[in-house]
Amino acid sequence: MKLLNKKFINAKTRPQIKDRLFRSEVIERVTEDVSEKIKDPEIARMFSQCLPNTLDTTVYYREDKKGNPDTFVATGDIPAMWLRDSTNQVWPYLKYISKEEKLRKMFAGLINRQSLYVIADPYANSFFDTKSPKSLQNPWWPAGRHWNKEVWERKFEIDSLAAFMRLSAGYYLATKDISVFRGKWVSAMKKVIEVFRREQETLNRENAKKMFRFFMANGKNFPSVRMAGYGYPGRKCGLVRCLFRPSDDEGVFPYQIAANAMVTVTLKAIVPILEKLDEREISETVTSLANEIDAGIISEGIIDHKKYGKIYAYEVDGYGSACIMDDPNVPSLLSLPYLGYCSYSDPIYLATRKMVLGKDNPFYANGKVAFGLTSPHTGVINLFWPMATIMQALTSNDFGEILSCLHILKNSHAGTYFIHEGVDVDNPKKYTRPWFGWANSLFGELILHIVDKFPEILAKENI
């Protein structure tokens, strides 16, 4: 099995049918039908390439000898599977799952695969397929591995575990199929709860030995992680500590508000599954945990800004310190209503959104061609992330704002008709990651959202 097909990396169109990894007839029909409704030819082509991109180039589906589905979803130009990315890459297809058994089994296989990975190491953020060629198994890590054999990267990010729960809850809501949640899934959820409880504690000398500490695969500290691999200390406040952001970068303070909000939402969302399985004790623990985290967000995550009033901080430490910014990866403060944490009209969210989408967010750039959120992950302040622009449109009811976002996305694909990670606000030909499955799926999700909610926008011939 070739896990990284290099001809996908700089592609400017969909691969030939014979080269596509997974084909769904229902997604093919949706792609064709929606494309015909889009009058702007560039937006139509972007959609027709982006929506099926995950299926075309990153989904590896198989079944074991007993017929149990197993799905590995690579992130794109990196031959590894992120718990977060894999959930988001397939998310736009979830609404069509009841229309095709093949598609449903692909989702069930991904839940099975994620469950096994969480059991193997709930602190890891990404994994590789042990059945893939050895040349694709952690090619950049030094010799002398201390991580579990299937772990690609062991950066603890609580949104990874939240993504696992989000996929599970979404699948159950769409199918009411409980079979995939028996056995391994329950064991994985016990691991999730155990980790969250452990990382709610105050980071001090007494607790340090049992809490997460980052090491590279060879057992050595990564130089940029503060406090000998522990990161900055945090005081118990109900929130769950983690060292790394959804971008895989080290955070400033240990409690990320958006990530904790996603955890709150997804914990509550899996309660119906646990109740159906008659796992009452776990269900009660999950509900209590979600409420504790939510209380922590309210008490520590809402701050008074001198210009905007009450807003959500990006990160806090439980001691009164806060980092005011937003990052373009999801979960972000911008994405809070998209994730289901608050309403689109919530006044604290609206004040936060105003801060995020302007010059008072230190990671925001305005250039000759585009403007939007940047990220320390790409290391250059003038690289905006189309992913955040997509999220801006997904969380807006303003026609003008949505059109502006589409216009920026249209002008920043640099002739590839795909969505990239970071793009120079002055020169769209300068970008990172030509093959980024999650970003492509998110654009497809945006267009499907607009077709349902604001179809007149796509009737414009020149967006």
C-alpha positions in Angstrom: 0.0 0.0 0.0 1.4 3.4 -1.0 0.5 5.7 1.8 1.9 8.9 0.3 1.3 9.3 -3.4 3.6 12.1 -4.4 1.6 13.0 -7.5 -1.2 14.3 -5.2 1.1 16.9 -3.6 1.3 19.5 -6.4 -1.9 18.4 -8.2 -4.1 21.1 -9.8 -7.1 18.8 -10.4 -8.8 15.7 -9.1 -6.9 12.4 -9.6 -8.1 10.1 -12.3 -10.8 7.6 -11.2 -8.4 4.7 -11.2 -6.1 6.6 -8.8 -8.7 7.6 -6.3 -8.4 5.8 -3.0 -12.0 5.7 -1.9 -15.1 6.3 -4.1 -18.5 7.2 -2.7 -21.3 7.4 -5.2 -23.4 9.7 -3.0 -20.5 12.2 -2.5 -19.9 12.1 -6.3 -23.6 13.0 -6.9 -23.4 15.8 -4.3 -20.2 17.2 -5.8 -21.8 17.2 -9.2 -25.2 18.6 -8.2 -23.8 21.4 -6.0 -21.1 22.4 -8.5 -23.9 23.0 -11.0 -25.6 25.5 -8.6 -22.4 27.6 -8.3 -22.3 30.3 -11.0 -18.8 31.5 -10.3 -16.6 29.0 -12.3 -13.6 29.3 -10.0 -15.6 28.7 -6.8 -17.3 25.8 -8.6 -14.0 24.2 -9.6 -12.6 24.7 -6.1 -15.6 23.0 -4.6 -15.5 20.1 -7.1 -11.9 19.4 -6.2 -12.0 20.2 -2.5 -15.0 18.3 -1.2 -14.0 14.8 -2.4 -10.2 15.4 -1.8 -10.1 13.5 1.4 -11.8 10.5 -0.1 -9.7 10.7 -3.3 -6.3 11.0 -1.7 -6.2 10.2 2.0 -8.7 7.5 3.0 -7.4 3.9 3.2 -10.2 1.5 3.9 -10.0 -2.2 4.6 -11.8 -4.9 6.5 -10.3 -7.6 8.8 -11.0 -11.3 8.4 -14.2 -11.0 10.4 -15.5 -8.2 8.2 -14.9 -5.4 10.7 -14.2 -2.1 9.0 -10.9 -0.3 9.5 -10.1 3.2 8.1 -6.8 5.1 8.2 -7.1 8.7 7.1 -3.7 10.4 6.3 -3.6 14.2 6.7 -2.3 14.8 3.2 1.3 15.6 2.5 2.3 14.1 5.8 1.7 10.3 5.8 0.3 10.2 9.3 -3.2 10.3 10.8 -4.1 13.0 13.3 -7.1 12.3 15.5 -8.2 15.9 15.0 -7.6 16.1 11.3 -9.1 12.7 10.4 -12.4 13.7 12.2 -12.6 17.0 10.4 -11.5 15.6 7.1 -14.6 13.3 6.9 -17.0 15.6 8.8 -18.7 17.1 5.7 -19.7 13.6 4.5 -21.5 12.8 7.7 -24.8 14.3 6.6 -25.0 11.8 3.8 -24.0 8.7 5.8 -27.5 7.2 5.8 -27.6 7.2 2.0 -24.8 4.8 1.4 -23.6 1.7 3.3 -20.1 2.0 2.0 -19.8 5.5 3.4 -21.2 4.4 6.8 -18.7 1.6 7.0 -15.9 4.0 6.3 -17.0 6.1 9.3 -17.3 3.0 11.5 -13.8 2.0 10.4 -12.4 5.4 11.4 -14.1 5.2 14.9 -12.6 1.7 15.3 -9.1 3.0 14.3 -9.3 6.0 16.5 -10.4 3.9 19.5 -7.3 1.7 19.1 -5.0 4.7 18.9 -6.5 6.3 22.0 -6.1 3.0 23.9 -2.5 2.8 22.6 -1.6 6.3 23.8 -4.2 8.9 24.8 -1.4 11.5 25.0 -0.4 11.2 21.3 -1.8 13.5 18.7 -0.9 11.5 15.5 -0.2 8.0 14.4 1.0 6.0 11.4 -0.2 2.8 9.9 2.0 -0.1 11.0 1.0 -1.9 7.8 2.5 0.9 5.6 6.1 0.7 4.2 8.8 1.2 6.9 10.0 4.3 4.9 6.8 6.1 5.9 7.0 5.2 9.6 8.4 8.3 11.4 11.1 9.1 8.9 12.1 12.3 10.7 12.5 11.0 14.3 15.9 10.1 15.6 16.9 6.5 16.4 16.0 5.0 19.8 12.3 5.4 20.0 10.6 5.8 23.4 7.1 6.3 22.1 4.7 3.4 21.3 5.5 1.9 18.0 2.5 3.4 16.1 2.9 6.9 17.5 3.9 9.5 14.9 4.0 12.4 17.3 3.3 12.6 21.1 2.1 16.1 21.7 -0.8 16.1 24.1 -3.6 18.3 22.7 -7.0 17.9 24.4 -8.8 18.7 21.1 -7.5 15.4 19.7 -9.5 13.5 22.3 -12.4 15.9 21.8 -12.3 15.1 18.0 -12.5 11.4 18.8 -15.7 12.1 20.8 -17.1 14.5 18.2 -16.8 11.8 15.5 -18.4 9.2 17.7 -21.3 11.5 18.7 -21.9 12.6 15.1 -21.9 9.1 13.8 -24.4 7.9 16.5 -26.7 10.9 15.9 -26.8 10.2 12.2 -27.1 6.4 12.3 -28.3 5.3 15.8 -25.9 2.4 15.2 -24.5 1.3 18.6 -22.5 -1.7 17.4 -19.3 0.2 16.8 -19.2 1.4 20.4 -19.1 -1.9 22.1 -15.8 -3.1 23.5 -12.8 -1.1 22.3 -14.6 2.2 22.2 -15.6 2.0 25.9 -12.0 1.2 26.8 -10.9 4.2 24.9 -13.4 6.5 26.7 -12.1 5.3 30.0 -8.6 6.4 28.9 -10.0 9.8 27.9 -11.6 10.3 31.3 -8.5 9.2 33.1 -6.3 11.6 31.2 -8.7 14.6 31.7 -9.0 13.9 35.4 -5.2 13.7 35.8 -4.6 16.9 33.8 -7.2 18.9 35.8 -4.8 18.9 38.8 -2.4 21.7 39.7 1.0 21.3 38.2 3.3 21.2 41.2 6.1 19.0 42.6 3.6 16.6 44.2 1.6 16.0 41.0 4.3 16.4 38.4 5.3 12.7 38.2 1.9 11.6 37.1 1.1 14.5 34.7 2.1 14.9 31.1 5.7 15.9 30.3 6.9 16.2 26.7 9.8 14.2 25.4 11.0 13.6 21.8 10.9 10.1 20.5 14.4 9.5 21.7 13.6 10.4 25.3 15.1 13.9 25.2 13.3 17.2 25.8 12.3 19.3 22.9 14.3 22.5 23.5 11.4 25.0 23.1 9.1 23.4 25.7 9.4 25.4 28.9 10.0 24.1 32.4 11.9 21.0 31.5 9.1 19.6 29.3 6.2 20.5 31.6 5.3 23.9 30.2 4.1 26.8 32.4 2.4 25.7 35.6 -1.4 25.9 36.0 -3.6 25.9 39.1 -6.6 23.6 39.5 -9.7 25.4 38.3 -11.8 22.8 36.5 -10.1 23.2 33.2 -8.0 20.5 31.5 -4.3 21.3 31.1 -2.4 20.6 27.8 1.0 21.8 26.5 0.2 22.0 22.8 -2.3 23.9 20.7 -4.4 22.5 17.8 -1.6 23.8 15.6 0.8 21.4 17.4 2.7 24.4 18.7 3.5 24.8 22.4 1.0 27.1 24.2 1.8 30.1 26.4 -0.5 29.1 29.3 -1.7 25.6 30.0 -5.5 26.0 29.8 -6.8 26.6 26.3 -10.3 28.0 26.4 -11.5 27.0 23.0 -10.2 23.5 23.3 -11.8 23.1 26.8 -15.0 24.4 25.3 -14.9 21.7 22.6 -14.2 19.1 25.3 -17.3 20.3 27.2 -19.5 20.0 24.2 -18.2 16.6 23.1 -18.4 15.1 26.5 -22.0 16.0 26.8 -22.6 14.7 23.2 -21.5 11.2 24.0 -23.8 10.7 27.0 -26.6 9.2 24.8 -24.1 6.6 23.6 -23.1 5.7 27.1 -26.7 5.5 28.2 -27.6 3.3 25.3 -24.7 1.0 26.3 -26.0 1.1 29.9 -22.6 2.5 31.1 -24.3 4.6 33.7 -21.3 5.2 36.0 -19.2 6.4 33.1 -22.1 8.6 31.9 -22.4 10.2 35.3 -18.6 10.8 35.4 -18.6 12.4 31.9 -21.5 14.7 32.8 -19.8 15.8 36.0 -16.5 16.4 34.1 -18.2 18.4 31.4 -19.9 20.7 34.1 -16.6 21.2 35.9 -14.8 22.2 32.8 -17.6 24.6 31.8 -17.5 26.2 35.2 -13.8 26.7 34.7 -14.3 28.4 31.4 -16.8 30.8 33.0 -14.7 31.6 36.0 -11.3 31.7 34.4 -11.8 32.1 30.6 -13.9 35.2 30.5 -11.9 38.3 31.1 -12.5 42.1 31.0 -10.8 43.7 28.0 -10.1 47.4 28.2 -11.6 48.0 24.7 -14.1 45.2 24.1 -15.4 44.5 27.6 -16.0 40.8 28.5 -14.3 38.4 26.0 -12.9 34.9 26.0 -9.2 34.6 26.5 -7.3 32.2 24.3 -5.3 30.7 27.2 -5.2 31.1 31.0 -3.2 29.6 33.8 -5.7 29.6 36.8 -3.5 32.2 38.6 -5.0 35.2 36.8 -2.8 35.4 33.7 -4.3 35.3 30.2 -3.2 35.2 26.6 -5.3 37.5 24.4 -5.2 36.3 20.8 -6.7 33.6 18.6 -5.2 30.9 16.4 -6.6 29.8 13.1 -6.8 26.1 13.8 -10.0 24.7 15.1 -10.9 24.7 18.0 -10.5 28.5 18.1 -12.4 31.2 19.8 -13.8 32.1 16.4 -15.2 28.6 16.1 -17.1 28.5 19.4 -20.6 28.6 18.0 -19.6 26.3 15.1 -18.5 23.7 17.8 -21.8 24.2 19.6 -20.4 25.9 22.8 -22.4 29.1 22.5 -24.9 30.8 20.2 -23.9 33.0 17.3 -25.5 36.0 19.0 -23.8 35.5 22.4 -22.6 38.9 23.4 -19.3 37.6 24.9 -18.6 35.7 21.7 -19.5 38.7 19.5 -17.1 40.9 21.5 -14.4 38.2 21.2 -15.0 37.9 17.5 -14.6 41.6 17.0 -11.2 41.4 18.8 -10.1 38.3 16.9 -10.9 39.8 13.4 -8.8 42.9 13.7 -5.6 44.6 14.6 -6.0 44.0 18.4 -5.4 40.3 17.7 -1.6 40.0 17.4 -2.0 37.2 14.9 -3.9 39.1 12.2 -2.5 40.4 9.0 -3.9 42.8 6.3 -2.2 42.8 2.9 -2.6 43.7 -0.7 -4.5 40.5 -1.7 -5.9 39.1 1.5 -6.4 39.6 5.2 -7.1 37.2 8.1 -5.7 35.2 11.0 -2.1 34.2 11.0 -0.4 31.6 13.2 2.9 31.3 15.0 3.0 27.8 13.6 4.1 29.0 10.2 6.5 31.5 11.8 5.8 34.4 9.5 3.3 37.0 10.5 2.1 37.8 7.0 0.9 34.3 6.2 -2.9 34.2 6.7 -4.7 30.9 7.1 -7.6 30.2 4.8 -9.0 27.8 7.3 -9.8 30.7 9.6 -11.3 32.6 6.8 -13.6 29.6 6.1 -14.5 29.5 9.8 -15.2 33.3 9.7 -17.8 32.6 6.9 -19.2 29.6 8.7 -19.9 31.7 11.8 -21.4 34.7 10.0 -25.0 35.6 8.9 -23.8 38.7 7.1 -24.0 38.3 3.3 -21.3 40.9 2.7 -18.9 39.2 5.2 -19.5 35.8 3.6 -18.9 37.2 0.1 -15.7 38.9 1.3 -14.4 35.6 2.7 -15.2 33.7 -0.5 -13.5 36.4 -2.5 -10.3 36.0 -0.4 -10.4 32.2 -0.8 -10.9 32.5 -4.5 -7.9 34.8 -4.8 -5.6 32.8 -2.7 -5.6 29.3 -4.3 -2.7 30.3 -6.5 -4.0 28.4 -9.6 -4.3 25.1 -7.7 -8.0 25.3 -6.8 -7.2 23.8 -3.5 -7.0 25.3 0.0 -3.5 25.7 1.6 -2.3 26.0 5.2 -0.8 29.5 5.1 -0.8 32.0 2.3 1.1 35.3 2.0 -1.4 38.2 2.2 0.6 40.1 -0.5 1.4 37.2 -2.8 -0.8 34.1 -2.9 1.8 32.2 -4.9 3.8 31.9 -1.6 2.0 29.3 0.5 2.6 26.3 2.8 1.2 22.8 2.4 -0.1 22.2 -1.1 -2.0 19.1 0.0 -3.9 19.7 3.2 -6.9 17.4 3.5 -8.6 19.1 6.4 -8.6 22.5 4.8 -10.0 21.2 1.6 -12.8 19.4 3.5 -13.6 22.5 5.4 -14.0 24.5 2.3 -16.4 21.8 0.9 -18.3 22.1 4.2 -18.6 25.8 3.8 -20.1 25.6 0.3 -22.6 23.0 1.5 -23.5 25.3 4.3 -24.0 28.2 2.0 -26.1 26.1 -0.4 -28.4 25.2 2.5 -28.5 28.7 4.2 -27.7 31.3 1.6 -28.1 29.9 -1.9 -28.4 33.3 -3.5 -24.7 34.0 -2.7 -23.7 31.2 -5.0 -25.9 32.5 -7.8 -23.5 35.3 -8.3 -21.4 34.9 -11.4 -18.3 36.7 -10.1 -17.8 36.4 -6.4 
